[in-house]
Amino acid sequence: MQKILSLFIPVLIAIFLLFSDYKFSYLDSLKKSIATLISPIYLAINLPSQLYIWINEQGTTKQILLNQNKQLSAELVRLKVDLQNHNALLLENQKLSQLLNSRYKLDQETFILARVSSISQSRLKKQIAINKGSSDGIKIGQVVLGADGILGQVSQVTPLYSSVLLTTDPTQHIPVKNERNGIRGISKGVASHQGKLMVRFIQHGLDIKVGDVFLSSAISSKFPAGYPVGRVTHVEKKVNDPFLTIELTPSQSIKQLEFVLINNTLKKS
């Protein structure tokens, strides 16, 4: 009997305390005091798990930031490439517009647009290569034009590319005439690194001035008439020479040249 009472008395006391706390809240202050006392123990027990969660969150956050940084860097590079492509397209469009709206008038003829692949200039050989060949309808002898005038003449053709002999090549001869007064001569490239032209067979006393522009002449030539060839930079009368020494700067510079037009018609000799 004593054992039974020793078991039930604590249970009854616990039930009484629970009922009293629920009904009258007598033990609130005691519970607060006990919670305050054991809070350090609770924090100490939970510290390892909280520390693990914090470290895990920091690692995850760092990885997320690294991934975001990589994504933003890749996007920045892509945008820069897009901007460069956009600027390059604008620049090409401007150059093409300049070429097609040349200062000289293009007749109603067929032209092929080509890009300059390489430029080769030595003292005795001056030519460029273009990215169009016989598969594109290019033929030897066709005239090549730039935005400012005649560039040269197709001298060699393969299926994929062609070579263009420049007007400044020493072997290139073009019948020309003075735009101002119609005086005729023959232009010829000069064997030098200066990229100059000479006009031959114009006699002393004829009206040639610095600044005059010489155009291509169709007389006895495969070159079509009326395209700028060069501008006079020097005129001299030499003793014992019946002809004037006339020096030209080519109308079409090859500096920063990217696009050319090929006259898709061949004039018969």
Residue pairs with C-beta under 8 A, 6 or more apart in sequence:
17 27
20 26
20 27
21 27
21 28
92 258
92 259
95 147
95 258
95 259
96 113
96 259
98 147
99 113
99 146
99 147
99 259
99 260
99 261
100 106
100 261
102 145
102 147
102 148
103 147
103 148
103 228
104 149
104 226
104 227
104 228
105 226
106 261
107 224
109 224
109 263
109 264
109 265
110 263
110 264
110 265
111 145
111 261
111 262
111 263
111 264
112 132
112 136
112 137
112 138
112 261
112 262
112 264
113 259
113 260
113 261
113 262
114 130
114 131
114 132
114 136
114 138
114 162
114 259
114 260
114 261
114 262
115 130
115 131
115 258
115 259
115 260
116 128
116 129
116 130
116 131
116 257
116 258
116 259
116 260
117 128
117 129
117 130
117 131
117 161
118 128
118 129
119 128
119 129
119 254
119 257
120 126
120 127
120 128
120 129
121 127
121 166
121 193
121 195
121 254
123 191
123 192
123 193
124 170
124 191
125 169
126 165
126 166
126 168
126 169
126 189
126 195
127 152
127 155
127 163
127 164
127 165
127 166
127 169
128 151
128 152
128 163
128 164
128 166
128 254
128 257
129 161
129 162
129 163
129 164
130 138
130 144
130 161
130 162
130 164
130 260
130 262
131 160
131 161
132 138
132 161
132 162
132 262
133 157
133 158
133 159
133 160
133 161
133 162
134 157
134 158
134 159
134 162
135 159
135 160
137 264
138 154
138 157
138 162
138 262
139 154
139 157
139 266
140 154
140 155
140 156
140 157
141 153
141 154
141 222
141 266
142 153
142 154
142 262
142 263
142 264
142 265
142 266
143 150
143 152
143 153
143 154
143 222
143 223
143 224
143 227
143 262
143 263
144 150
144 151
144 152
144 153
144 154
144 164
144 260
144 261
144 262
144 263
145 151
145 227
145 252
145 260
145 261
145 262
145 263
146 252
146 253
146 257
146 260
146 261
147 252
148 228
148 251
148 252
148 253
149 227
149 228
149 229
149 230
149 250
149 251
149 252
150 167
150 174
150 216
150 223
150 227
150 228
150 229
150 251
150 252
151 164
151 166
151 167
151 252
151 254
151 257
151 260
152 164
152 165
152 166
152 167
152 169
152 172
153 164
153 165
153 172
153 222
153 223
154 162
154 163
154 164
154 165
154 262
155 163
155 164
155 165
156 162
156 163
157 163
164 260
165 171
165 172
166 172
166 189
166 250
166 254
167 174
167 187
167 189
167 197
167 229
167 230
167 250
167 252
168 189
168 190
168 195
168 196
168 197
168 250
169 189
170 188
170 189
170 190
170 191
171 189
172 188
172 189
173 186
173 187
173 188
174 186
174 187
174 216
174 221
174 223
174 229
175 184
175 185
175 186
175 187
175 216
175 217
175 218
175 219
175 220
175 221
175 223
176 184
176 185
176 186
176 187
176 199
176 214
176 215
176 216
176 217
176 229
176 230
177 183
177 184
177 185
177 214
177 215
177 217
178 184
178 208
178 212
178 213
178 214
178 215
179 212
179 213
179 214
179 215
179 228
180 207
180 209
180 212
180 213
181 207
183 202
183 206
183 207
183 208
184 202
184 217
184 219
185 199
185 200
185 201
185 202
185 214
185 246
186 199
186 200
186 201
187 197
187 198
187 199
187 200
187 214
187 229
187 230
187 248
188 197
188 198
188 199
188 200
189 196
189 197
189 198
190 196
190 197
190 198
195 249
195 250
195 254
196 233
196 247
196 248
196 249
196 250
197 229
197 230
197 247
197 248
197 249
197 250
198 245
198 246
198 247
198 248
199 214
199 230
199 232
199 244
199 246
199 248
200 243
200 246
201 243
202 208
202 243
202 244
202 246
203 242
203 243
203 244
204 237
204 242
204 243
204 244
206 244
208 232
208 235
208 244
208 246
209 232
209 235
210 232
210 233
210 234
210 235
211 231
211 232
212 231
212 232
213 228
213 230
213 231
213 232
213 251
214 228
214 229
214 230
214 231
214 232
214 248
215 225
215 226
215 227
215 228
215 229
216 223
216 224
216 225
216 226
216 227
216 228
216 229
217 223
217 225
218 224
218 225
218 267
220 269
221 267
222 266
222 267
222 268
222 269
223 267
224 263
224 267
228 251
228 252
229 248
229 250
229 251
230 248
230 249
230 250
230 251
231 248
231 249
231 251
232 246
232 247
232 248
233 247
233 248
233 249
234 245
234 246
234 247
235 244
235 245
235 246
235 247
236 244
236 245
237 244
237 245
238 245
